[in-house]
């Protein structure tokens, strides 16, 4: 399964967090390197002081009270003195830079013969050897100066720094991506057929240039829309007037019935084509949106639609599984036009091989949306032709019966669904035929 690419916000956020984490790790590593030698010197001084004080205490203390002194060092300071035995099991200190520096400092002050160990006879700690006359002793320091403990205060500061870094990263990401997010919302509005608000002329030079170009494009598209409306209005007037005159002349002249019927049919087809052009070009005004009872509207369209070409409708079957009270926000005339186009398309192409026209019109609630389905059992269309038929001026197979029109019926339905914030799809019906589905947001 192909993973979804993260949004620009998350990409920028992760990039900033990675940069902050890299800078923090670099700073910690640099601090450790520069702090290593002073700390090694401090540790060495502590160990040397303990060894020297312990040796002096053994040399100059009263022999009678030496045992009490050793016991006091063990109880209060965690320091023990034991003789060095040849059978001692000695484990060396870890081979790390800090320990190496501290060991070198200790041997430089106590002598190269000094031995250091991390464990003697299974007892962990810091063990340092020293000599008194010809006797060798171990000084055991229970409190390991090489061990660094992270206090709660230090951990708190680290957590606060990380939290502050994340918050700063979020703030920077939002500021950087705000113009792009605004542009994205505007393009979505424009793609849905609505005119977005002008983008602000502010920010960096590149963002201002993009916003200015986008605003000019929106203004040009709006002007083109107005010019197209004027043009189509002129076409409607210029074409429908002579068509009406031709119809009147046909009714007034004595022509054979067959010739008159053929000419009237041609005129009606021309008038239907002009109507489709006007329907496709007609803009949808957002301020005209209102609640529409889609269930009642579908029943009304089904009652008035003419599915059969003759009065004998025995070869027509219409099913209407329509849920009650399905309401959407839209324009009733536009939704009626969409339903009328779908039913007309089903009546034109939906007959099976026996000549039976079976159409199923359904209006249902489906996961927060209104689902309108118009299905037939005709020949259907190939899957690779579905996307093509949704484009304007595209028609199906001319060999199919009744293939007339300008190829705008399904494109009009798709445009109406998109302008209402929904979608329109064509699916294969089972076992054969075509199912047109329009999904619209329900009124909340």
C-alpha positions, 0 to 999 in steps of 0.5 A: 500500500502506498503511504500518504505523503505528509503535508507541508506543515508536518514536513516543515515541523519535522525539519525544524524539530530535526534541526533543533535536535541536531543543534542540541546534540551537537551542543551536548557533545561539545559541552562534554568534550570541553568539560571533560578535562576540567572534570577529570582534573576535579575527580583526580583531585578528590581521589588524591585528597582522599588517599593523602588524608587517609595515608596521613591519618594512618601515619600520624594517628595514635596507634591505639585509636587507629581502629576507631579512626578507620571505623569512623571513615568507613561509617561516615565517608564510605572509605575503607582501608584493606591490605593488598593481597597477591590473590586479589581479583582486580577489575580495571576501570573502564577504558573511556576518555574521562577515566583515562584523563583522571587516571593520568592525573592521579598517577602524576600526583601519587606516582606511576606505581599507583593502581586503580581498579573498578572492582576488587574481590567482587566489591564495586567502587573506586579502589586506589593503592598506596604504600606505607613503608613496605606495606601496600594498601587499598583505599576503597571509596564507596561514593564513586566520583566517576559516576554522574547523577542527573538530578531532578532539576537538570531533568526538569530543565531538559524537559522544559527546553524540549517542550519550548523547542517543540512549541517554537517549532509549531509557531514557526511552522504555522507562520511559514505555512500560513500563506500557503494554507490560505492559497490552498483554501482559495484554490479549493474554493475556485476548484469548487466553482466558487469565487474565493476572497482576494488573497492579501498583498503582504508577506515576502516578495515571493508570496506577494507575487503568487497572491497577486498572480492568483488574484489576477487569475480569479478576476480574469476568470470572473470576467470570462464568466460574465462575458460567457453569460452575455454571449450565451444570452445572445445565442439564446435570443438569436437562436430561439427566435428563429426556431420559434418562427420556424415552428409557427410556419410549420404549424401554418403550412400544409405539409405532410404529417411525416415531414412536419413531425420530422422537422418539429423533432429537429427543432425540438432537438436544437432547442434542447441543445440550446437549453443544455448550453444555458444550463451548463453555463448558468452560475450558481449563486451561493446566497441562493442556497437554502434547505431542500427536501431532496426526498420530495424533490425526487418523487416530484421529478419521477412523477413528471418525467416521461420515461416512455415515448408512447402512452403505452408504458407497459414496458417501463418499470420505475422503482423508488426506494426513497427515504423520507426527510432527506434534506440538503443545502442547495438550489432546488431548481439546480437539483431538479435539473440534475435529477431530470438529466439523470432520469432522461439519460436512463430513459434514453440508454437504459433499455435491456435487450428485450426492450424493457426499461427498468429504472431504480431511483433511490434517495438514502442517507449514507454516513452523513451524506445524501446518496442519490442513485439512478440505476438502469439495466441497459447496455452500460458503458466500459469502465475506461469510458466513465471518466471521458463521459463526465467531460463536457461535450463528450457522448457515448457510443453513437450506435446506442439507440437514441443517442442525441444531445450535445454531450452536456447532460452528465457534465451538468450533473457533475457540475451541480454536484460539485457546486453543492459541495458533493460528488458525482460518479458512474458505476457499473450496475449488477448484473448489467447496466449503469448506476449514476450516484450523486453524493451531497452533504446533509443539513446538520 
